[in-house]
Amino acid sequence: MICRFIGLFRRGGYVGSVVSGNVSDPTDKTREERERFSVSAIAFCLEHDRVFRRHFLEAFLKVLGARNPRRCRIQLEPCRQQDLLIEFDDRVVVVEFKLGAKLEKHQRWDRAAFWSSGYGKDLLTKYADKTHRFYFIVGYELPPNNDQGINCRTLHWKALLPCKRRETPIERDLYDCIAKFGIPTFYTRHMKISNLQKAANTSVKCVAYLRTICGEAGLRDDGAADISEGHFGIYVKAKPRKEDPEGVHAKLRTLAATSSRKLAWLGYEMSEDEKLRATIYFYCSARSTSLLTKALAARYKKNFKAWTRTDLAIYKDANSREDDREWFKGVVQVLVRLSKKKGMRSPASSV
């Protein structure tokens, strides 16, 4: 099944490294963007799925009681930029969602700014008429707090999953989307232990296979593995080995930014139409962009994508191991030939 929420995210002009599936080492900006999108998706589900709305208020937040789940007002990012604000006649609930982004001082109840100028002050001053005030942080750990009439708690993402019923279609799509943003529990929620063990064993074998390809292609094979729900691969370190300062790796290094610690990513990922494809991401320097983009686009046509100015992807539908192995090595050779083009000089820090 194609994840429709993640399709909207990919088409929405968000940061390239998240769009392309690389969520293992995101920047603060990409963390913030995937959090904002997740909150918007949750708000959409609350509005359009009555089963999810009751589950969210009753089982997840535990604030519903005997109240009618339809008799509340839900606001997405109101004036103070809280992620979600839910208001009943007698109570108000603020929910902050975290997928790895930093929790600011005005958002955490263990900091003075929360009470003097942050969410705490807002809840006390703007909702003084409410009998109960709640503040939840999802995906973060802090000790609970009940000071000054605000019930402050943290919640785990996994608590959002229903336990004793089947997911509705819109819930399933939401959870699949959150899984792709780096919450493993959502990805493995339907898997048995035996399937998890099989997946782990397969990943280990694939990483060894990719390291072998790197070695055969003349690249360093000791980069970190990168395994997630939508992809598995390895990073190629930027600096060539001391014992091979003029080899293939060193030649490719002339196309990369001098400050970059990674030269490339090599592996497999799922496309938007749920097909497995072999992929190489090459992290080039700004001065190499024009040469590489023009040459790679001409050679690989629809199988080439510039996610950002310096983040280039070459890919194809996955085939047999031997076919993919030769394809990976062929792409490396194409990049080596481009490194020999006139005007390409080795950065001083490449050795």
C-alpha positions in Angstrom: 0.0 0.0 0.0 1.4 3.4 -0.9 1.6 5.8 2.0 -0.5 8.8 0.9 0.6 11.1 3.7 4.2 10.5 2.9 3.4 11.2 -0.7 2.0 14.6 0.2 5.1 15.3 2.3 7.4 14.4 -0.6 5.5 16.6 -3.0 5.4 19.5 -0.6 8.8 21.0 -1.2 10.4 19.8 2.1 14.1 19.4 2.8 15.7 17.0 0.3 17.4 14.6 2.9 14.1 13.8 4.4 12.2 13.6 1.1 14.8 11.1 -0.3 14.4 8.9 2.8 17.6 9.8 4.7 16.2 10.3 8.1 19.0 8.7 10.1 21.1 11.9 10.4 18.7 14.8 9.9 19.4 18.5 10.5 17.4 20.6 13.0 15.5 22.0 10.0 14.5 18.5 8.7 13.4 17.4 12.2 11.2 20.5 12.6 9.6 20.0 9.2 8.8 16.3 9.7 7.3 17.2 13.1 5.2 20.0 11.7 3.9 17.7 8.9 3.2 14.9 11.4 1.1 17.2 13.6 -0.8 18.4 10.5 -1.5 14.8 9.6 -2.7 14.0 13.1 -4.9 17.1 13.1 -6.4 16.0 9.8 -7.2 12.5 11.2 -8.8 14.0 14.3 -11.0 16.1 12.1 -12.0 13.3 9.6 -11.9 10.0 11.6 -14.3 9.8 14.6 -12.7 6.4 15.7 -9.2 8.0 15.8 -10.5 11.1 17.6 -12.1 9.0 20.4 -9.0 6.9 20.6 -6.7 9.9 20.7 -8.7 11.7 23.5 -9.7 8.7 25.5 -6.9 6.1 25.3 -3.9 8.2 24.4 -4.3 11.5 26.3 -6.9 10.1 28.8 -8.7 13.4 29.0 -12.1 12.5 27.6 -14.0 11.0 30.5 -17.7 11.1 29.9 -17.4 14.0 27.5 -18.6 13.8 23.9 -15.4 13.6 21.6 -17.2 15.7 19.0 -17.8 18.5 21.5 -14.3 20.0 21.5 -12.5 22.6 19.5 -9.2 21.5 17.9 -6.6 24.1 16.8 -3.4 23.5 14.8 -0.5 25.7 15.8 -2.5 28.6 17.4 -1.0 32.0 18.2 1.8 30.8 20.5 2.7 28.0 18.0 1.8 25.1 20.3 1.5 22.0 18.0 -2.0 21.1 19.0 -4.6 22.8 21.3 -7.8 21.0 22.3 -10.5 22.8 24.2 -13.6 21.5 26.0 -16.0 23.6 28.0 -14.2 22.7 31.3 -10.7 21.8 30.2 -7.9 22.7 27.8 -5.2 20.4 26.5 -1.9 21.4 24.7 0.1 18.7 23.0 3.6 19.1 21.7 5.0 16.4 19.4 8.8 15.6 19.1 10.6 13.6 16.5 14.1 14.5 17.5 14.0 18.3 17.3 15.1 20.3 20.3 12.7 21.1 23.1 12.9 24.9 23.8 12.9 26.4 27.3 9.5 27.9 26.9 8.1 24.4 26.1 9.5 22.5 29.1 8.0 22.8 32.6 11.4 22.3 34.3 12.6 25.7 33.1 11.6 29.1 34.5 10.8 30.4 31.0 7.9 28.0 30.7 6.1 29.7 33.6 7.3 33.3 33.0 6.7 33.7 29.3 6.0 30.2 27.7 3.3 27.7 27.4 2.7 27.5 31.2 1.9 31.2 31.4 -0.4 31.0 28.4 -2.4 28.1 29.9 -2.7 30.0 33.2 -3.6 33.4 31.9 -5.6 32.7 28.7 -7.6 29.7 30.2 -8.1 30.8 33.7 -11.8 29.9 33.4 -11.0 26.2 32.8 -11.3 23.7 35.6 -8.5 21.5 34.2 -5.4 22.3 32.2 -3.2 19.6 30.6 0.1 19.8 28.8 1.6 16.7 27.1 4.9 16.2 25.3 5.0 13.2 22.9 8.4 11.7 22.2 10.3 13.2 25.0 11.2 12.4 28.6 10.7 14.7 31.6 9.5 14.0 35.2 5.7 14.7 35.6 4.7 18.0 37.2 1.4 19.3 38.7 2.5 22.8 39.7 0.2 25.8 39.5 -2.8 23.8 38.3 -1.3 22.4 35.1 -1.1 18.6 34.7 2.2 18.1 32.8 3.1 14.7 31.4 5.2 13.1 28.7 3.9 10.3 26.4 5.6 7.7 24.2 4.8 7.6 20.6 4.0 3.8 20.8 1.1 4.6 23.2 -0.7 6.2 20.2 -1.2 2.7 18.6 -4.5 1.0 19.2 -4.2 -2.3 21.1 -7.6 -4.2 20.9 -9.0 -3.2 17.5 -8.0 -2.9 13.9 -6.6 0.4 12.5 -8.9 2.4 10.3 -7.6 3.1 6.8 -6.7 6.7 7.6 -5.0 5.6 10.9 -2.9 3.0 9.0 -1.8 5.7 6.6 -0.9 8.0 9.4 1.1 5.4 11.3 2.9 4.4 8.1 3.9 8.0 7.6 5.2 8.4 11.2 7.2 5.2 10.7 9.0 6.7 7.8 10.0 9.6 10.0 12.0 7.4 12.3 9.7 5.8 14.9 10.6 2.0 14.6 7.6 0.9 16.8 5.2 2.1 14.0 7.1 0.2 11.4 7.2 -3.1 13.3 3.7 -2.9 14.8 2.4 -5.8 12.6 5.6 -7.9 12.6 6.1 -11.1 14.6 9.4 -11.7 16.4 10.4 -14.3 13.8 9.9 -11.7 11.0 12.0 -9.2 12.9 14.8 -11.6 13.3 14.7 -12.5 9.6 14.7 -8.8 8.7 17.7 -8.2 10.9 19.7 -11.1 9.4 18.9 -9.8 5.9 20.1 -6.3 6.8 23.4 -7.6 8.1 24.0 -9.6 4.9 23.1 -6.7 2.7 25.5 -4.4 4.5 28.3 -6.9 4.0 27.3 -7.1 0.3 27.5 -3.3 -0.1 30.8 -3.1 1.6 32.2 -5.7 -0.8 30.9 -3.5 -3.7 32.7 -0.4 -2.3 35.9 -2.3 -2.0 35.7 -3.7 -5.6 34.9 -0.2 -6.9 37.9 1.3 -5.2 36.0 3.1 -2.4 36.4 3.0 1.3 34.3 0.2 2.7 34.3 1.2 6.4 31.5 3.8 6.5 28.6 3.6 8.9 25.6 1.5 8.0 22.3 3.3 7.5 19.2 1.2 7.9 15.6 2.4 8.2 12.1 1.4 7.3 12.4 2.8 3.8 16.0 2.1 3.0 19.3 0.4 3.8 22.8 1.3 2.8 26.2 2.5 3.9 27.9 5.9 3.9 31.2 6.3 2.1 33.7 8.4 4.1 35.1 11.4 2.3 38.8 11.1 3.1 40.7 8.5 1.1 42.9 6.0 2.9 46.5 7.0 3.5 47.8 4.0 1.7 45.9 4.8 -1.5 46.2 8.7 -1.9 45.9 8.6 -5.7 43.3 5.9 -6.3 39.6 5.9 -7.3 38.4 7.3 -4.0 40.9 10.2 -4.1 39.8 11.0 -7.6 36.1 11.2 -6.5 37.1 13.3 -3.6 38.1 16.1 -6.0 34.4 16.5 -6.8 33.2 16.7 -3.2 33.1 19.6 -0.8 36.4 20.0 1.2 34.4 20.2 4.5 32.2 17.2 3.9 32.8 14.1 6.0 30.8 11.9 3.6 31.5 11.3 0.0 28.5 9.2 -1.0 25.7 6.9 0.1 25.3 3.5 -1.5 22.4 1.1 -1.1 18.7 0.4 -1.7 15.5 2.5 -1.0 11.8 2.3 -1.7 10.4 4.5 -4.3 7.1 6.4 -4.0 5.4 3.6 -5.8 6.8 1.0 -3.4 9.4 -0.4 -5.7 12.9 -1.3 -4.5 15.7 0.6 -6.3 19.5 0.6 -6.2 20.7 4.1 -5.4 23.9 6.1 -5.1 23.8 9.6 -3.5 26.8 11.6 -4.3 27.6 14.7 -2.2 29.4 17.0 -4.5 30.9 20.5 -4.0 29.1 23.6 -5.2 31.8 24.2 -7.9 31.3 20.6 -9.2 27.5 20.9 -9.4 27.2 22.3 -13.0 29.5 19.7 -14.5 27.9 16.8 -12.6 24.3 17.7 -13.0 24.6 18.2 -16.8 26.6 15.1 -17.4 24.6 12.8 -15.1 21.2 14.0 -16.3 22.3 13.4 -19.9 23.5 9.9 -19.2 20.9 8.6 -16.7 18.0 10.8 -17.8 14.9 10.0 -15.6 17.1 7.9 -13.3 18.9 11.0 -12.1 17.7 13.5 -9.5 19.3 16.5 -7.9 17.5 16.7 -4.5 19.5 19.8 -3.5 22.3 21.7 -5.2 24.9 19.4 -3.9 22.9 16.2 -3.1 22.7 14.2 -6.4 21.1 10.8 -6.8 21.5 8.1 -9.5 19.2 5.1 -9.3 17.6 2.1 -11.1 15.1 -0.6 -10.3 16.8 -3.3 -8.3 17.6 -6.5 -10.2 19.8 -9.5 -9.4 22.8 -9.0 -7.1 25.3 -9.4 -9.9 23.5 -6.9 -12.1 23.2 -4.4 -9.3 26.9 -4.9 -8.3 28.1 -4.1 -11.9 25.7 -1.1 -12.0 27.1 0.3 -8.8 30.6 0.0 -10.0 29.7 1.4 -13.4 28.3 4.6 -11.8 31.5 5.0 -9.8 33.6 4.8 -13.0 31.4 7.4 -14.6 32.0 9.7 -11.7 35.8 9.0 -11.9 35.8 10.0 -15.6 34.0 13.2 -14.7 36.6 14.0 -12.1 39.2 14.1 -14.9 37.4 16.8 -16.7 39.3 20.0 -17.2 39.2 22.4 -14.2 38.8 19.7 -11.6 41.7 20.0 -9.0 42.2 18.0 -5.8 41.2 19.9 -2.7 44.2 20.6 -0.4 42.5 18.6 2.4 41.7 15.5 0.4 44.7 13.6 1.5 
